[in-house]
């Protein structure tokens, strides 16, 4: 399956890893062409973030392994885009 975009809910400790270390580990994964790490919440011990990764044939197992090797944790996949092109989500109005 050609994974082209993943949006992940990722938590890390406040001190380690740094956002730069986390992004660097993700960027080294096969198929990753770009990464965006956005902090969504901070408490005393943890930092919650939304990690968006785009590329071609992203190796999901290697991606999770890279994230976990820094000490961060993947909580969920919030968006998955696969195929020969990226299809943007169209918000349906009711």
N, C-alpha and C positions, 0 to 999 in steps of 0.2 A: 504494500500500500504506500502510495506517495504522500507522506505527511508533509504539508506545506506550511501550516500554522498551528500552533498550540498556544492556548492561554491557560496558564496554570495558577492555582492558588498555592503559594509557597510561604512557609513561615521559617524564620531564622532567629537565633538569639540576638539580643541587642548588640552585643560586643562582636561576636564572630559568627559567620564570616562577614566581611564588609560587603557592601553592594557591588563594589568593583571586583572583589574576588569571586563572588557568585556569578556575575556577568561574564567574567573571563573564563570560568569553568564551563559555562554554557556555550560560549562562543567556540570553544575547542571541539565541540561535539560534531561528528560527521553529519553533514547536510545543513547545518545551521549557517545562515547567511546574515542574520540580524537578530538582536535581542533587545527587549525593552523591559526594565525592571521598575515598577511603580509601587512605592510604599502606599499601602491602603490603611494601615492602622499600626499604632505603637502602644505597647503597655510596658509595664516595669521590666519584664523579662524577654519579651518577644517582639519581633517586627513582622507584620503581615504584609505580603506583597503580591501583586499580580505580575506574572512573568509572561510576556508575549514573545514567542520565538517564531521566526519565519525562515524558510529555506526550501530545499528540494530533498525529498527522501530523508527527512529527519529521522534519526535512529532514536525512537522513544526510550527504549531500555537504556541506551547509553546516556541519554539526556537525564533521566531520573538518577542514574548512577552518579553522574557528574554533580548534580545538585546535592545529592546526599553525601557525596565525598567531601563537600565543604562544611557539612554539619547542618545544612538546611533540610527541610522536609516538604515533600509535595503532598498537599491535602486533597486536591482534586484537579481534574481536567474541566475547565469551564468553557472551552471552545476547542473544536477540532475541525480543521479544514484539510481535505484530501482531494487528490485528483490531478488533472493536467493543468488546472488553473485555480486561482483563489476566487471563491464565490463569497461576496460580502453578504452579511446578514441584513435583511430588509425588515425593519420594524413594522409590524402589522398594526394598523390603527383600528380601533373598534369603536 
